[in-house]
Amino acid sequence: MTRKQQAPTVVVRPWSRRGCRQMLAIALVLFGAAACGESKNQYVAPPPPKVTVAKAEVRTVTENLAFTGNTAAFNTVKLVARVQGYLEKIHFTDGARVKRGDLLFTIQQEQYKAQLQQAQSEVAAAKAKLENATTEYERYLSLYKQKAGPATSVDQWKYTKDSAAASLENAQAQVDLAKLNLRYTTVTAPFSGQMGRHLIDVGNLVGGGGGSQDTVLAEINRIDPIYVYFTINERDLLRVIGEYGAKRRKSTGQTDQTEGGDPVFMGLASDQGTPHQGVFDYAAITANPQTGTLQLRAIFPNPKGDILPGLFARIQAPYQQTRDALLVPADAVSFDQLGNYVLVVKEKNVVERRQVEIGEQVGGMRVIKSGLTGSDRVIVDGLLRAIPGHEVTPEEAGKPTAAPAAGSSPPKSGAVSQAGGTS
């Protein structure tokens, strides 16, 4: 007997509570998505970045040539013992300021006083001999005229009188030399200045006599006024000669060696800028072929003596004036592989990169020789946010930024920033 095949049975189970909840949640989500389709989030581009702009200033500026140099004393003298003797006394303190004629050193004087007395006694003896010879000469001359004496006696006493006169002159010269040597025993300051340290102690034998060399006792400097030596390179020198030197010589009749009078400014390592003013004093007549430079010198007043010889100095020499020069803030000028440039805001507030040729810096401003006009708006702040070819929001330098009005409405909900957050 064959068994009949039974059909599969389907069991229908009622909905569980858990399944009903899941179906209800899915339906609510789908319904909410359909309802929100009416007000979608819209992307709002951020406003152009804000930058600060300023127009180039037009003014008359003076172009300066910049140099570096060193200060030097106006006068420097090494005080040397001119007579031989033992050093008896030092009359100054090392490093002190002295006036012209002040006594500095004393060398033993007894020997030279005795030599002076000896020379003076020889003068007295020579005067006595001259008087005796003159008397005898006049006596025998009178006898010869009366034909009572020989001519040989007259000639002899004339010779004796002339010899005595010569001896008197020699003795007087010895007195002058003895006085001079006695005066050399005191060493005085040749000018007002500042002393160095003494190089010889009291009790040492000094002087150039006896085959020994001259003895340097000390050194004195005159530092008011004070010199500054510096050099100019060949390129600037030729430019000055070509544009300024020839015209100056033609109008003033000067020679190739420039006279003083042109203003020069100096700054030391501790100075801000160049506060000291002096005048151009000297130019060498031959350039150095090894370095291609020419030595120059300026002179500066130094009444307080606070500028010492040997200091490093920065020099600025006014070269020529430029009228209607364009100046922009120095911070607005940038540099890359292509050279110096500035960022300019053109029409429709679009940024443009502008290649420029710069000049010297005047305070916080930089001279622009070419590449800009007086109507250009140069970006002076916010350079990192300014991209050439992109739009910016320019604000005039010195004007306050506009603040939102009190009580203004906040931005609409649903606006999305560039970062993706909801504002």
C-alpha positions as CSV (number, residue, x, y, z in Angstrom):
1,M,0.0,0.0,0.0
2,T,1.3,3.4,-0.9
3,R,1.2,6.1,1.7
4,K,-0.4,9.3,0.5
5,Q,2.0,12.3,0.5
6,Q,1.0,14.9,2.9
7,A,1.0,18.7,1.9
8,P,3.2,21.0,4.1
9,T,1.4,22.9,6.7
10,V,1.9,26.7,7.1
11,V,1.7,28.0,10.6
12,V,0.6,31.6,11.0
13,R,1.7,33.2,14.2
14,P,0.3,36.4,15.6
15,W,2.6,39.6,15.7
16,S,4.7,39.8,18.8
17,R,5.0,43.0,20.7
18,R,8.7,43.4,19.9
19,G,8.1,43.2,16.1
20,C,5.3,45.7,16.3
21,R,7.5,48.3,18.0
22,Q,10.2,47.9,15.3
23,M,7.7,48.3,12.5
24,L,6.3,51.4,14.2
25,A,9.7,53.0,14.6
26,I,10.6,52.5,10.9
27,A,7.3,54.0,9.8
28,L,7.9,57.1,12.0
29,V,11.4,57.6,10.5
30,L,10.1,57.3,7.0
31,F,7.3,59.7,7.7
32,G,9.7,62.2,9.3
33,A,12.1,62.1,6.4
34,A,9.2,62.7,4.0
35,A,8.0,65.6,6.1
36,C,11.5,67.2,6.4
37,G,11.9,67.1,2.6
38,E,10.1,70.4,2.5
39,S,13.0,72.4,4.3
40,K,16.4,71.0,3.3
41,N,19.8,72.4,4.8
42,Q,21.5,74.7,2.3
43,Y,25.3,75.3,2.0
44,V,26.2,79.0,2.6
45,A,29.7,80.0,1.4
46,P,31.8,82.0,4.0
47,P,32.3,85.7,3.4
48,P,35.6,86.8,1.8
49,P,38.4,87.1,4.4
50,K,39.0,90.6,5.8
51,V,42.2,92.4,5.1
52,T,43.5,95.9,5.9
53,V,44.6,98.0,3.0
54,A,46.3,101.4,2.7
55,K,47.2,103.6,-0.2
56,A,50.9,104.5,-0.9
57,E,52.0,107.8,0.7
58,V,53.6,110.4,-1.5
59,R,56.3,112.5,0.0
60,T,59.8,113.9,-0.5
61,V,62.5,111.6,0.9
62,T,66.2,111.8,1.1
63,E,68.2,108.8,-0.2
64,N,71.0,107.8,2.1
65,L,74.2,105.8,1.5
66,A,74.9,103.4,4.4
67,F,78.4,102.6,5.6
68,T,80.1,100.9,8.6
69,G,83.3,102.1,10.1
70,N,85.2,102.7,13.3
71,T,85.8,105.8,15.5
72,A,89.3,107.2,15.9
73,A,90.9,109.9,18.1
74,F,91.2,113.4,16.6
75,N,94.8,113.6,17.9
76,T,97.0,110.9,19.4
77,V,100.4,111.7,20.9
78,K,103.0,109.4,22.5
79,L,104.7,111.3,25.2
80,V,108.5,110.6,24.9
81,A,111.3,111.6,27.3
82,R,113.5,114.0,25.4
83,V,116.3,114.1,27.9
84,Q,118.0,111.4,29.9
85,G,117.5,111.0,33.6
86,Y,115.6,109.2,36.3
87,L,111.8,109.7,36.4
88,E,111.1,111.5,39.6
89,K,107.3,112.0,39.7
90,I,104.0,111.3,37.9
91,H,101.5,114.1,38.2
92,F,98.3,112.5,36.8
93,T,96.0,109.6,37.4
94,D,95.7,106.9,34.7
95,G,92.8,107.6,32.4
96,A,92.2,111.2,33.7
97,R,91.2,114.1,31.5
98,V,93.8,116.8,31.4
99,K,94.1,120.3,29.9
100,R,96.6,121.7,27.6
101,G,99.8,122.6,29.5
102,D,99.1,120.4,32.6
103,L,102.2,118.9,34.2
104,L,102.4,115.1,33.6
105,F,105.9,113.9,34.4
106,T,109.1,115.3,36.0
107,I,112.6,114.0,35.3
108,Q,115.5,114.7,37.6
109,Q,116.6,118.3,37.1
110,E,119.8,118.8,39.1
111,Q,122.1,117.9,36.3
112,Y,120.4,120.3,33.8
113,K,120.3,123.1,36.3
114,A,124.0,122.8,36.8
115,Q,124.6,122.7,33.1
116,L,122.5,126.0,32.8
117,Q,124.6,127.6,35.5
118,Q,127.8,126.5,33.8
119,A,126.6,127.9,30.4
120,Q,125.6,131.2,32.1
121,S,129.1,131.5,33.7
122,E,130.7,131.0,30.3
123,V,128.6,133.8,28.9
124,A,129.9,136.1,31.7
125,A,133.5,135.1,30.9
126,A,133.0,135.7,27.2
127,K,131.6,139.1,27.9
128,A,134.6,140.0,29.9
129,K,137.0,138.9,27.2
130,L,135.0,140.8,24.6
131,E,135.1,144.0,26.7
132,N,138.9,143.7,27.2
133,A,139.6,143.0,23.6
134,T,137.4,145.9,22.5
135,T,139.2,148.3,24.9
136,E,142.6,147.3,23.7
137,Y,141.6,147.4,20.0
138,E,140.3,151.0,20.4
139,R,143.6,152.0,22.3
140,Y,145.9,150.6,19.6
141,L,143.8,152.0,16.9
142,S,144.1,155.5,18.4
143,L,147.9,155.1,18.7
144,Y,148.1,153.9,15.1
145,K,146.2,157.0,13.9
146,Q,148.7,159.2,15.8
147,K,151.5,157.2,14.2
148,A,152.6,156.1,17.7
149,G,151.8,152.3,17.3
150,P,152.3,149.6,14.8
151,A,149.6,148.4,12.5
152,T,150.2,144.8,13.5
153,S,149.0,145.5,17.1
154,V,145.8,146.9,15.7
155,D,145.2,143.8,13.6
156,Q,146.0,141.5,16.5
157,W,143.5,143.2,18.9
158,K,140.9,143.3,16.2
159,Y,141.2,139.6,15.7
160,T,141.0,139.1,19.5
161,K,137.9,141.3,19.7
162,D,136.1,139.4,16.9
163,S,137.0,136.0,18.5
164,A,135.7,137.2,21.9
165,A,132.4,138.2,20.2
166,A,132.0,134.8,18.6
167,S,132.8,133.1,21.9
168,L,130.1,135.2,23.5
169,E,127.5,134.1,20.9
170,N,128.5,130.5,21.4
171,A,128.2,130.8,25.2
172,Q,124.7,132.4,24.8
173,A,123.7,129.5,22.6
174,Q,124.8,127.0,25.2
175,V,122.6,128.8,27.7
176,D,119.7,128.5,25.4
177,L,120.3,124.7,25.0
178,A,120.7,124.3,28.8
179,K,117.4,126.1,29.3
180,L,115.8,123.9,26.7
181,N,117.1,120.7,28.2
182,L,115.9,121.9,31.7
183,R,112.5,122.5,30.2
184,Y,112.4,119.0,28.8
185,T,112.7,117.6,32.3
186,T,109.0,118.4,32.7
187,V,106.5,116.8,30.3
188,T,103.3,118.6,29.8
189,A,100.0,117.9,27.9
190,P,100.3,119.1,24.3
191,F,96.5,119.5,24.1
192,S,93.4,118.9,26.2
193,G,92.5,115.2,26.1
194,Q,92.4,112.0,28.0
195,M,95.4,110.2,29.3
196,G,96.2,106.5,29.0
197,R,98.0,104.6,31.6
198,H,101.6,105.5,32.5
199,L,104.1,103.1,30.9
200,I,107.1,103.8,33.1
201,D,107.2,103.8,36.9
202,V,109.0,106.3,39.0
203,G,112.7,105.6,39.5
204,N,113.4,104.2,36.1
205,L,116.0,105.7,33.8
206,V,114.4,107.3,30.8
207,G,115.5,109.3,27.8
208,G,117.3,108.8,24.5
209,G,120.9,109.5,25.7
210,G,123.6,106.9,26.2
211,G,122.7,105.0,23.0
212,S,119.3,103.8,24.3
213,Q,116.1,104.4,22.3
214,D,113.5,107.0,23.1
215,T,111.3,106.1,26.1
216,V,107.5,106.4,25.7
217,L,106.1,107.5,29.0
218,A,102.4,107.5,28.2
219,E,99.8,108.2,25.4
220,I,97.2,111.0,25.2
221,N,94.2,111.2,23.0
222,R,92.1,114.1,21.9
223,I,88.5,112.8,21.4
224,D,86.6,116.0,21.1
225,P,85.9,116.1,18.2
226,I,86.3,112.5,17.1
227,Y,86.9,111.0,13.7
228,V,85.0,108.1,12.1
229,Y,86.8,106.2,9.2
230,F,84.7,104.2,6.7
231,T,84.9,103.0,3.1
232,I,82.7,103.3,0.1
233,N,82.5,100.5,-2.5
234,E,83.4,101.1,-6.1
235,R,79.8,100.9,-7.4
236,D,78.5,103.6,-5.1
237,L,81.6,105.7,-5.6
238,L,81.2,105.8,-9.3
239,R,77.5,106.5,-8.9
240,V,78.2,109.5,-6.6
241,I,80.9,110.8,-8.9
242,G,78.7,110.4,-12.0
243,E,75.6,111.9,-10.6
244,Y,76.8,114.3,-7.9
245,G,80.5,114.8,-7.7
246,A,81.1,116.3,-11.1
247,K,78.2,118.8,-10.6
248,R,79.5,119.8,-7.2
249,R,83.1,120.4,-8.4
250,K,81.8,122.4,-11.3
251,S,79.6,124.7,-9.1
252,T,82.1,125.1,-6.2
253,G,85.5,124.9,-7.9
254,Q,86.6,122.1,-5.6
255,T,89.4,119.7,-6.4
256,D,89.1,115.9,-6.5
257,Q,89.6,115.8,-2.7
258,T,86.2,116.7,-1.3
259,E,86.1,119.4,1.3
260,G,84.2,119.1,4.6
261,G,80.7,120.5,5.2
262,D,78.3,117.8,3.9
263,P,76.2,116.4,6.8
264,V,76.8,112.8,7.9
265,F,74.9,110.9,10.6
266,M,76.3,108.2,12.9
267,G,74.9,105.6,15.3
268,L,76.7,103.4,17.7
269,A,75.9,99.8,18.6
270,S,73.6,100.9,21.5
271,D,71.9,103.7,19.5
272,Q,68.5,103.5,17.8
273,G,69.0,105.0,14.4
274,T,71.8,107.5,13.8
275,P,71.4,110.3,16.4
276,H,74.9,111.8,16.1
277,Q,75.4,114.5,13.4
278,G,78.8,115.4,12.0
279,V,80.3,116.5,8.7
280,F,82.2,114.9,5.9
281,D,85.9,115.6,6.4
282,Y,88.2,113.7,4.1
283,A,88.4,111.4,1.1
284,A,91.4,109.4,0.1
285,I,92.9,110.3,-3.3
286,T,93.4,106.7,-4.4
287,A,91.1,103.7,-4.2
288,N,92.3,100.4,-2.8
289,P,92.7,98.0,-5.8
290,Q,92.6,94.9,-3.6
291,T,89.2,95.7,-2.0
292,G,87.8,98.2,-4.6
293,T,87.0,100.7,-1.9
294,L,87.9,104.3,-1.1
295,Q,88.5,105.5,2.5
296,L,86.4,108.3,3.8
297,R,86.4,110.2,7.0
298,A,83.8,112.2,9.0
299,I,84.2,114.3,12.1
300,F,81.7,114.5,15.0
301,P,81.5,116.6,18.1
302,N,82.1,114.7,21.3
303,P,81.9,117.2,24.2
304,K,81.1,114.6,26.9
305,G,83.8,112.2,25.7
306,D,81.4,109.3,25.8
307,I,82.4,108.2,22.2
308,L,85.7,106.3,22.5
309,P,88.2,105.5,19.7
310,G,87.8,102.1,18.2
311,L,84.0,101.7,18.5
312,F,81.9,100.3,15.7
313,A,79.8,102.9,13.9
314,R,76.9,103.0,11.4
315,I,77.1,105.8,9.0
316,Q,74.3,107.4,6.9
317,A,75.2,110.0,4.4
318,P,72.4,111.9,2.6
319,Y,72.9,111.4,-1.1
320,Q,70.0,113.0,-3.0
321,Q,66.4,114.0,-2.5
322,T,63.5,112.3,-4.4
323,R,60.3,114.2,-4.7
324,D,56.9,112.5,-5.0
325,A,58.3,109.2,-3.8
326,L,55.8,106.4,-3.0
327,L,56.1,104.8,0.4
328,V,54.2,101.9,1.8
329,P,54.4,100.2,5.2
330,A,57.5,98.0,5.3
331,D,55.5,95.0,6.5
332,A,53.5,95.1,3.3
333,V,56.6,94.2,1.2
334,S,57.3,90.4,0.8
335,F,60.1,88.5,-0.9
336,D,60.2,85.3,-2.8
337,Q,62.2,83.7,-5.6
338,L,60.9,86.2,-8.1
339,G,61.9,89.2,-6.0
340,N,60.1,91.8,-3.9
341,Y,56.3,92.1,-4.3
342,V,53.2,93.5,-2.6
343,L,49.5,92.3,-2.7
344,V,47.2,94.9,-4.2
345,V,43.4,94.9,-4.0
346,K,42.0,95.6,-7.5
347,E,38.5,96.1,-8.8
348,K,35.8,93.9,-7.4
349,N,38.1,93.4,-4.4
350,V,40.2,90.8,-6.1
351,V,43.8,90.3,-4.9
352,E,46.7,90.9,-7.4
353,R,50.4,90.1,-6.9
354,R,52.5,93.1,-7.9
355,Q,56.2,92.9,-8.5
356,V,58.0,96.1,-7.2
357,E,61.4,97.6,-7.0
358,I,62.1,98.8,-3.5
359,G,64.3,101.7,-2.2
360,E,65.5,102.5,1.3
361,Q,63.5,102.2,4.5
362,V,62.3,105.5,6.1
363,G,61.2,104.8,9.6
364,G,58.5,102.1,9.3
365,M,57.9,102.9,5.6
366,R,59.6,101.5,2.5
367,V,60.2,103.5,-0.7
368,I,58.8,101.9,-3.8
369,K,60.7,102.9,-6.9
370,S,58.5,101.2,-9.4
371,G,55.5,98.8,-9.7
372,L,52.9,100.9,-7.8
373,T,50.9,104.1,-8.3
374,G,49.5,106.4,-5.7
375,S,45.9,105.1,-6.2
376,D,46.8,101.4,-5.6
377,R,45.4,99.8,-2.4
378,V,48.1,97.7,-0.8
379,I,47.3,95.0,1.7
380,V,49.2,95.8,5.0
381,D,47.5,93.3,7.3
382,G,46.0,89.9,6.7
383,L,48.6,88.8,4.1
384,L,48.2,85.2,4.9
385,R,44.5,85.3,4.2
386,A,44.9,87.1,0.9
387,I,45.3,84.8,-2.1
388,P,46.1,86.3,-5.6
389,G,43.0,85.9,-7.8
390,H,40.6,85.6,-4.9
391,E,38.2,88.1,-3.5
392,V,38.7,89.7,-0.1
393,T,36.9,92.2,2.1
394,P,39.1,95.3,2.3
395,E,39.1,97.7,5.3
396,E,40.9,101.0,5.3
397,A,43.8,101.2,7.7
398,G,43.0,103.3,10.7
399,K,39.2,102.9,10.4
400,P,37.5,100.8,13.1
401,T,35.8,97.5,12.1
402,A,32.0,97.7,11.9
403,A,30.4,95.8,14.8
404,P,27.0,94.1,14.5
405,A,24.1,96.3,15.7
406,A,22.6,95.6,19.0
407,G,19.6,93.3,18.9
408,S,20.2,92.1,15.4
409,S,18.7,88.8,14.5
410,P,20.9,85.7,14.5
411,P,21.5,83.9,11.2
412,K,18.8,81.6,9.9
413,S,18.6,78.1,11.3
414,G,19.7,75.4,9.0
415,A,22.7,77.4,7.5
416,V,25.8,75.2,7.2
417,S,29.4,76.6,7.6
418,Q,32.2,75.6,5.4
419,A,33.4,73.2,8.2
420,G,30.1,71.4,8.1
421,G,28.7,72.5,11.4
422,T,25.2,73.9,11.8
423,S,25.3,77.6,12.6
